Amino acid sequence: MTHDDVSVNIGTFLSKTGIVSLPIKQHRSGLYYRDGILSDLEAIRQCYQNYKDVQVVNRIVLDLGANVGGFSYMALTNGAKEVHSVEPEAHTYAMLVKNVENFTNVSTYNRVVSDSDEKLLSFYVGVGGTAPVLASTSKIRGRKRFDVVNENFKSMVDRIQPTTIKMDIEGSEYKIIKDIPDSCTELALEWHCVNRNEQVLFDQVYPDFIQNNGWTIVNERRHNFFKSNNQNFARWTIDSHYRR
């Protein structure tokens, strides 16, 4: 198995004033996290809450938006045949590599996965303690821009033929959902809707995506978010688990 190089020191994160180093602690699950980054702990908690019923035994698992590696670690410790973990934010990727370093059946990728064939794509990262969960290819004011290696999603899945896919990629799911391969029979997907454009994209693919591709709903859990003072649009996400 292969790993992209780690370009930053383990335990660092991007703050508003620059790169900060933090102690690494070990969670009761066995996963490591950066002390003081609440989103690391939240990402671990969400993995054990949202993905505990996703089938991974003897499967080829693709983890898109791997964060610090919660789902990848779960899959590896529960009998996955192979795990392919993708995380584009460099400081979070370093923690992902740390969390899977004792496994030989895992490949890690410090990349963006998209519907594009471009070699590099712009990636926008939030700064501060919530930075790992504020990162996407969508340009949003207040985020820092980086150029990140890109891999075409269809090319990747054609190459590795995943049988289980977990996808949490902050709205980019709408660009690649049509290319979920036939090999995949287990899908954990977070739908995102934080603006009107994403609501339109969601309405274009749902429920047709489910009905036309043979998926059955194992679980769907919607989370609604409060409107801000200058926002008249209700934001939401849906944690979904599908099987076919």
N, C-alpha and C positions, 0 to 999 in steps of 0.2 A: 504494500500500500504506500501511498505517497502523501507528502505534506508540503504546502507552500511555506516559504520561509517566514519566520516571525521577525518583523521589522522594528518592533519596539520592545522595551523591557516589560517583563511580566509584572503585573501589579500597578501599572500606570493607567491613567485615564486623562481625557482631555477636559480641562477646566476652562473657565472664562479667562483665566490669567496665564494659561499655558499647560504644559504637561506636568502632572503631579503623580508622585509615587506613593502608594498606600501598602500597608501590610496585607498579606494574604492569609485568610483564615479558612478552616475546613468546616463545611456544613455537616450536619449529622447524616446526610445522605452519602457523604464521601466526596462531594463536589467542593472545589475551592472557589472562593469569591473574594472580591476586593473589599476590605473592611471600610465601611463608610459609603459604599455605593449601594443604596437600597434597591436599585433596579436589578443588581446581580441576584440578590436574595429573592426578589419578586419573580424573576425569570425562572429560578429554580423551583419556587413554590408553584408557579403556574404549570410547569412541566408535569409535576407529580399530580396536579389536580386535573389537568386537561387531557393528558395522554396516557393515563394508566391502563386504559383498555385497548389501546392501539396495538395491533398484532405485529410483533417483530421477530418471533422465534424462527430461525433459519431463513430469514428474509434479507433482501438487499434493501437497505434503508437509505433514503436521501433526506437529509435535514437541511432545509433552506431557511435561513435566518436562525442559525444555530445558537446565537448569543454565546453564553459562556459554556454551552455544551450540555445543558440539562437533559434534553431528549436524547441526544447522541449517547450520553453516559447511560441512560436508562436502557436504551436499545442494546448497547454493548454488554451490559451486565445481565441482560435478560435473554441472551441467546441469539442475537442477530448474526447472520452470516457475514455481512459486510455493512459498514456504515460510511456514508459520504457526507461530510459536514461542511456547510458553506456559511461563512460569516465575513461580511465585507469590512466592518469597522476594526481597524488594526489592533487597538488596545483590547477590545473584547475578544478578538481572534486569538490573541496571546493567551488569554485565560482558557479559551476552548482547547487549545493545544495542550496546556497544562492538565486539563481535566481528562484528556483521553490518552495521555502519553504512555500509559502502561498497557495499552491494547495494540495488537498487531494487525487487526482486521478493520482498520479505520483509515480513511483518507480525509485530510482537511484542506480547505480552499479559502484563502483570503481574497475573495472575489465577489463581484456582483454577478448574479445570474439573471438574464433578461431575454427578451425576444429579439435583441439586436445582435448584429455580427461585428460591431465595433470592438476594437481591441481594448479600449479604455472607455469608461463612462464616468460622468460626473456623479459624485455621491455626496450627500449633504448630511452632516453630522451635528447633532445638538451638543452643547457644551454644559458641563456641570454633572451633578450626581445622577441625572436621568439620561445622560448621553447615550448609553447603549440602546435605549428604547426609542430614541429620537433620531433615527437614521434611515434615509431612503434616497431613491434616485429623484424624488420630487424636490424642486427648488422651493425652499421655504425660508422666509426672512428670519434672520437670527442664527441660522445654521452655517457652519463652516463647510466650504466646498473642497473636496479632494477628488483626484482622478484615481479610479480603482480599476484593476484588471477585470474585464468582463468576459463571461462565457455564455454562449448562446444556450438557452435552456433545452431546446429540442436536440441540439447536438450532444449535450451532456446526458440526457436521459436515453438517447439512442445508444450511447456508449456504455452506460452502466446498467441499463434495464432495471430500474428500481421496482420493487414489488410493494414497498411501503414508502409513502412520501409524507413528510410533515412540512408545512409551509406557513411561515409567519413573516411576510416581507412587506408589511406596511403599505398596502395598496397596489403593489406591483403584481399581485396575483392575477389581476384582470388582464394583464398583458400576456400571460403565459398559460392561463388555465386551459386554453384550447389544445395545448400540446401535452397534456397529461398522457403518458403512454399507456397502451393496452396492458403492458406488463404490470402496471400498478393496480392493485385490488384493495388497497388500504390507504385512506387519505385523511390526514388531520390538517385542517385548513382554517386559518383565521381570516374571515372576511373583514375588510376595513371600509368604513364610510365616515370620513372626516370633512368632506366638502360635497357640494352639489354634483360635481363631475363624477365622483365615485358613486354617488347614489344612482346616477344615470348608467354607469358601467355595471353596477350590480343588477339593476333592473333588466339590462340587456342579456345577462347570462343566467340569471336565476329566476325560476326554477329549471329552465331549459337544460342547464349543465347537468343537473341531477337526472332529469327524466330521459334525456337523449343519450346518456352514457352509461346507463345501467346501475347507477349508484343507489343504494338505500341509505337512509339516514340512521346512523347509530345514535348520534346525539347532536343537538344544536342548542347553544346557550347564548342568548343575546345580552349584551351589556350596553345600556344607554348612558350617555354622558351629559352632564349639565351644560347648558349654554353659557357662554361667557357674556359679559355685559355688551360687547360689541359684535355679538354673533347671534343670528336669528335662525341658525341651522342646527337641527338636532343631530349630534354625532353618535355613532354606535359601532360596535364590533360584534361579530358572531363567531364564537368558538365552535367549530364543526368537526364531526367525525363521520366519514362516509366509508361504505364498504360495497364491493361488488364481486 
